[in-house]
Every structure is written in structure tokens, then in C-alpha cells.
Amino acid sequence: MSSRRVIERPSRRWAQALIVAALALTACQPDVTPTSAPTVAPTTTPTAAPATVAPTEAATAESGATAASTAEAPTATAAPVNAVEIPSPFSDVNAKPRVALVRELSDGSFFERYLAGAQAQAEELGIELLDSSASGDQAKQIANLETAIQQRVDAIIIDHGRADALRPVVQQALDAGIQVVSFDSALNLPQVPEIEQDDLLIGQLIARQLAVDIGGAGEVIYVNVNGFAPLDKRDRSWQDILWRYPDIKQVAQVGKVSSSTAADTQAQVEAAIKANPNATTILTTYDEFAKGAVQAVTQAGLADKYRIYGVDINTDDIQVITAEGSPWKATVATDSYSVGRLSVRAAAALIAGEPVDRYLLVPPVLVTQDFLRQNAISDIDGLVKALPALGESPLVWFDWIYKLTDQNGS
């Protein structure tokens, strides 16, 4: 898997067309002189760039993949690149801004791809990215966060982690004047923008697909671990589906997050399928869980009996889903490479004093086994090409970020 890939930056030409059209409409109005009118200064710097065009609802329904949402348009056109001023924290090539990426987990392709995206965006913006992983150890993640504070970095990105334990230390970072961004950790601090893959929607999309596929009835083995913010949100949606389809019965819940999540989950699923011989469906909330479940039913010779549903997508997952006889029928995901890039852009914007929305939701996409096979998709780059909604996020783009990206080669 390549650690970097060229992503076409979202175009903003159509925003100019909208402004021209608005001026034309204004010229056609009758000449009326108002008694008073407030003067409003125009916004010249957008906080987001328009997204690469996503498939329409009709197109995705025909293809077997569904884009959850599309991005909003910016409010104004960009200034000419040569006229854009680079903020002082980024204009000195001899003094790079430093950003600490404090990760709870690093095992699995999802987190590897997230890191690759973060590193690529950091390089393009001239940021020194200091990466640390706790490998699931809460105390180690807190220690890594405290180290970042002592290093007086310019910003910190919290990648997953238990919010209750992290929150007091994050507050120390804020009190020290360090900017903080979180990804999939519900810190609930007003000063900390929260990036997430819209996990409630992820849970709804995959659980609803399962319910429809099995006709709203059947026994389900559920693979999930409570206490992780994204998994808790997905679980909330699953509980809603169980309420909506009362003939779907959850007969077991297993799962373990560790340095070898897939292997540990496999052992637990093997025990669950033996204890529940009438179950025919497995719902997982994380791709490492899904990989473990696939191994369990395959080695038990039950791949033709079970239907498995998961979350997340990468090249390894695509290979498993499309393999002959694979029971993994569908997944819902964003591209973690794009999310990693967004995390660094948000940190850079805060360092530069730019406004960043408190909640940054990356819309997920439903991808079915049939869609991957019918389109002969074998890797994540091919999937992003087929489903542009998985590409570069339109969130947190400023003119100076465009300029730096152009200068440093995207």
C-alpha cells in the first residue's frame, strides 16, 4: 500500500459561476431605493473547499454503493494564489510549526493509512509531525500527551482515546496555549474541534443493510467493545435497529481490542458460533473485528452459511471482501487517509488563528461486496476513483493552505 497518493484538490470554479449569476439577477431587479440598509462586509476566506463531485443518489443505488452526504459550497471565491499571504507560523522555512500526533491505537491498516495521510499533509504544509502511539495503553497515551505539553508543541492531535481520562490533561495543554484537535475521541471541550466519521450514521447504514438483507429476522452475533467513542456511537445505532426490527435477535456479543485484535476476535467468534448454532449473521463495528470473524467462520467451514457486515475499508479489507466464497457482504467507511489529512489541516488552521468549526463530520459511504466485484476493484485507490465521495475532504481549506500545498507539491 502506497503511503502517499495524489489527490485532486476540490475545484472552486463553480462558486465563481454562482456569484456571476447572482450579479446578473441583481441587475434585472427594478430600481428601488430602500429607506435604510445595513452594510455587510463580504467574507473573503472560505473555511471549506467544495468537494469532488460525489455520485448522485440514483447512481449509487444502481452501483451498489451509497454516499451518505455531500459537502456544502464555500461562501466566496479564493484570492489569486500570488496575492495570498502565508500566516507567520508557516512563512519561516527555518522554523517549522510542530504538531504532536498522540494516538491510542496503531494496529491495523486503518490506523496505518490514517498516519500516512497525516504525514503527507504535514509535509505539504511544512509541519514537523511528532507521532506517538500507546498501542491501546491508556496510561501510556496520557504520558505521551504530557510529553507533548512539556515539548511546547504548537498543536496536538488526539487520535482516539478515553475522553474521561484525557480531558484533564487536554485542558492542561489548552491552559499552556497549545491548540488541540481530536479525532474519534468525544472530549466535549468547546475549544477542541472534534473530527469524526459520523459514527452514528456509520452504525445506522451498516445495521440497516444487515436488517434488509436478512429480511428483518434472524439471530445475530455482535462483535463490539464498549468504551471507545466511535464504537459506542455505532452501538447506539445498532440498538435502534434492534428496536425497529424486533425479530432480529442478538444472541451473543464478543470482541477484544488489543495489539492483535483480529486474532483475538477470531478466537471469541469461534466460541460464539459453536454456542449459537442457529445464528447466521455477524455484525462487526471495526474492520479488524470483521477480519477475525471471517477467519473464524471460514476455518469452521461455515463461510457459505454466514453473512458478515463490517466497518472501515482499505486495500487489505477489499482483498478479504472480494475473495472467492467470502462471507463479508458489506462495509461502511471513510478513507482514513483523507481523515488523517483533515486532522493536520485543522491543527494548522488553529495554529494560524483561523476559525475552525467545533464538529467536523466526514460522511461515510456504504460499499457492498457486489459493487467491488462488479467493478473489479482490488485496492483502495481504485475504490476512491470509483467513489469520489471517499476522496479528499472539503473541510478546513483556506487560501494559504492551497498555496502551501501548491508550493510543496500535492
N, C-alpha and C positions, 0 to 999 in steps of 0.2 A: 504494500500500500504506500503510495507516494505521500510524503509528509506535506507537500505543497501542491496546489493546483491553481491554475489561472482561472480567476472568476471575473466574468464580465461585470463591471460596475454598473449599477442601475442607471438608466438614462433619464434625464430630466427635460428632454425637449418638449414633451407633450405639455408640461407645465407652462412653457412659454406660449404654446398654442392656446391654452386656456385664457391667458392674460390678454392675448390679441383679440380673442373672441369677445371677452368681457368689454374691452375698449370699443369694439365695433357696436356692441349692443348699447353701450352708453351713448355713443354718438347718435343713435337712432331715437333716443328719447326726446320728448318735447322740451323746449327751453323753459324750465320752471325755476324761479329764484326762491329758495327756501328762506324763511324768516331767520333761522339760525341753524348752523350745522357744526357738530364737533369736528375738530381736526384730529385725525389719527395717523400717526407715523407708520409707514409700511414696515413690515417685517422683512429683513433682507437676508437673514441667515436661517435656513431651514434646519430643524432638528432631525429630520429624516429624509432619506432619498427614496424616490419611488422604486418599488420592487421590479425585478424582472417579471415579465408578464407570466402569470400562472395559468394553468389550464382552466377553462371555464367549467362550470358545474356539469354541463351536458357532456363535455369532452371527457372529463374524469370519470363520469358514470359509465361511459362506453368503454373506457380503457381498463377499468377495474381499480382505479386509484382515485382518492378524493382529497383535494386540497381543502384544508379547514377554513382558511380565510385569506384575504388579500390585503396588501398594505395600503394605507392612506396616502394621498398625494401631499407634497410639500406645499407651503403657502406662498412661496416666492421662488424666483429664478436665482441661479447662482451668479456670483460676480465672476468676471473674467479671471482665469487662473492666474495670470501675471499680476493682477491687481489685488490678489488675496494676501493678507498679512498673516504670517505664521505666528502664533502666540509665543511669548517669550520662553516658556518652559521647553519649547520644541525647536526654537530657532538657533540655538547654540549647539553646533555639531560636536563640540568638545565636552558637553555636559548633558548627557542623556538623562531624561527622566527615568526613575527606577520604579518598577511596579512588581510587587510580590504576589505571586500566584500561590495561594495556600489551599492545597487540595486535601480532601478527606480520603479519596479513593483514586487509584491509578490502574487497577487491574481491569483488563478487557479492552476491546477495540474502541468502544465508545469514548473512554477517557483518553486513550492514545490519540484519537482523532481530534478530540477537543483541545488537547495540548498542542497538537500540530497547528491547528487554526490560530490559537492564541500566539504561538511563536511567530507565525507568518505575519500576522497583523502587527505585532510588536516590532518586527524588523522593518516593516514598511513605514511605521511611524517614528522610527528612531528611538525606541524604548528598550531599556535593559530590563528583561523579564527574568525575575528570580523565582524559580519554581521549586516547590517542596511538596511532598506527598506523605500523608500519615499512614497510608495503607490500612485504613479503617480504624486506626487507633485514635480515639478521641483526645486523650491526654497529649499525644504527640502533635496532633493538629493545633491544639491550643499553644503548645510550646513553640511550634513553628510560627504561629501568629504573633506571639510575644517577641520572637526573634526579629520578625519583620518590623515591629514597632521600634525595637532598640536600634535597628539599622536606619531608622528615619527615612524609610522609602517615601516616595511621593504618593503612592496609592497602593491599596491591597485589594486583590480579588479573592473572595471566599468562594471556593468551589465545593459545594455540598457541605455537610457537617450538621451537627446537632445544635439547633438555634439556641436553646436554653443555656447550653454550656458556652457557646461562642459569644453570646450577646454582651456580657460584661467586658470581655476583652476587646471586642469590636468598639465598644464605647470608649475604651482607653485610647484606641487608635484615633477615633474622631476627636477626642479631647486634645490629642497631641497634634492636631491639624493635618492628619493623614486622611485622604479620601478613601472611601471603601465602596466596593461594588460586590454584590453577592449573586451567585448562580445556584439555583435549586437549594437554597437554604433560607427559610422564611424567618429572617431576623426581625422583621417588623420594626425597623428603626427609620424614622422619617428621612434621615439624611442619607440612607443607603439605598440606592436603586437596586431593585430585585429583578434579575433576569430569570425567566423560566420558560419551559417548552409548552406552557399552557397545559399543565399536567391533568387538570380536571377534564379538559377536552380529550386528552390522550386516553384517559381511562374510559371516558364515555364512548369514544369511537371504537376502541378495540372490544370492549364488553358488548356493545350493541351489535357489532359484526358477529361476534360469537353467538349472541342470542338469536339473531336472524338465521344464521347458518344451521343451528340445531333445532329450529322451529319452536323456540321458546320453551323447551322442555329437555331435561336430562340431568345427569349427575356430573358435577364439575370438581376437579381437583384444582385448588387455587394455590399459586406459588407467589408469595409476597412476604415481606418483612416489615413490620411496623417500626416507626421511629425515624424513618428517613422522609424528609419533607416531600419529595416528588412521589414516593411510593404511597405515602399517606393520602395525598390528593387523588391519585389513581384509584386507591382503595375506596375513597368516598364515592366515586362514580360507579364502581362495581356494586357497592351496596344499593345504590339507586336502581341499577339494572335488576338486581335480585328482587327488589320491591316491585318493579314493573312487570317482571316475568316470574310469577310465584311458582311455576312448575320447574324452574331451574333450581336445582339443589346443590349447594356447596357441601361436599361430603368430607373434605379434608383441606387443611391449609398447612403448607410446608414452605421451606426456603431458608437460606442462610447467606449472608453477605460476609465474605472473607477474602483472603488473598487467593483463594481458588474456588470462587463462587460456583462456577459451572459444575465442577466435580463434586463439591459438597451437596449441591442441589440435586444432582443426579441420584446420589445415594438415598436422599429423602424421598424423591419421586418414586424410585423403585419400591420402597416400602409402602408408599401410599397406593400405588396401583395394585399391589398384592392385597392390601386391606380393603380395597373398594373395587371388586371385580365388575361391577355394573357401570362404573364411570367410563365415559368415552371421550371426555373433553378436558383439556388442561388450559387454564388461563394463567399467564405469567405477566409480571409488570416490569420486566427488565430483561434485556436480551441474554445476559449470562444465565438467568433462570431458564429462559427458553432453550438455550443450548443444552443445559443439563437435562431438561425434560425430554428433549429429542433423543439424547443418548440413552436415557432410561427406557423409553418405550421401544426404541429400535433394538437395543440389546435384549429386551424381553420378547422380541418377535411380535410386537403389538402395533407397529407403525401403521398398519392398514386399518386398525380399529380406532385409533385416537386422532383427534383434531387438536392441534396446539396453536395458541394465539399468544403473541408477544408484543414487546415494545422495544423500540430502537432499531436502527438499521446501519449497517456498514458492509464492507466487502465480504468479511467472514460470514456475517449473517445471511447475505444474499446467496452465498455458496451453499449454506445449510438449507435454506428455504427451497432453492431450486433443484436440489439433489433428487435423483430418482427415488420415488417412494417416500419422500419427506413428509412427515405429519404436520409441519409448521405451515399453517394455511394463510396467516395474515399477520401484519405488524403495523404499528403506528409510530411515526418517528419524525424528528427533525434531523438535519445534518449537524452533528456535533462540531464539525469543523467550522461551520458558519457561526455556531453559538460561541465557540472559543474566540473567533474574531470579534464578535459583538462585545464580548466581555472586556476585551482590551480597548476597543473604541470607547466604551462607556467610561472606563478608568481614565483614558486620555482626555476625554471631554471634561471630566470633573477637574483634572489637574489644570486644564486651561481655563477653568472658571465658567464653562458653558453650562446651560441648564440641561439637565437630564431627567426624563420622566421617572417617577418612582417605580412604576411597574413596566417592564419591557417583556412582552409576551411574544414568543416565537411560535407561529402557528404550525401545528403538526399536520402530517399527511398520512392517510391510510394507504398501505401498499399490500396488495394481495399476491399470493403465490402465482395465480393465473396471470396477473399483469406482468410479473417478472419473466415468466416463461414465454408468454406470447410475444414479448418484445425482446427476447434473447438478451436480457440484462444480466451481466455477470459480475459487475463491480459498482461501487458507489458513484464513481464519476459518470458511468453510463446511466445510472438512475437519476442523478441530478440533471443530466442532459434531457432525459425523457420527462422529468417532472421539475421544471424550473422553480416551482414553489419551494423546493428544498435548497435552492441556491443561496446566494449572498443575501443576508437580512437587510431590509431597507432602513433599519433603525439606527439612530445616532450617527448620521453623516453630516459633517459641516464642510464648508468650502475649503478650509485649511487642511482637513483630513483628506479630501480629494487631492489637494495639491501635493501633500506629503506622499500620498500613495503613488501619484504620478511620478514624482521625483525619484522615489526609491524603487519603482518598478513593481507593479502588482502582478 
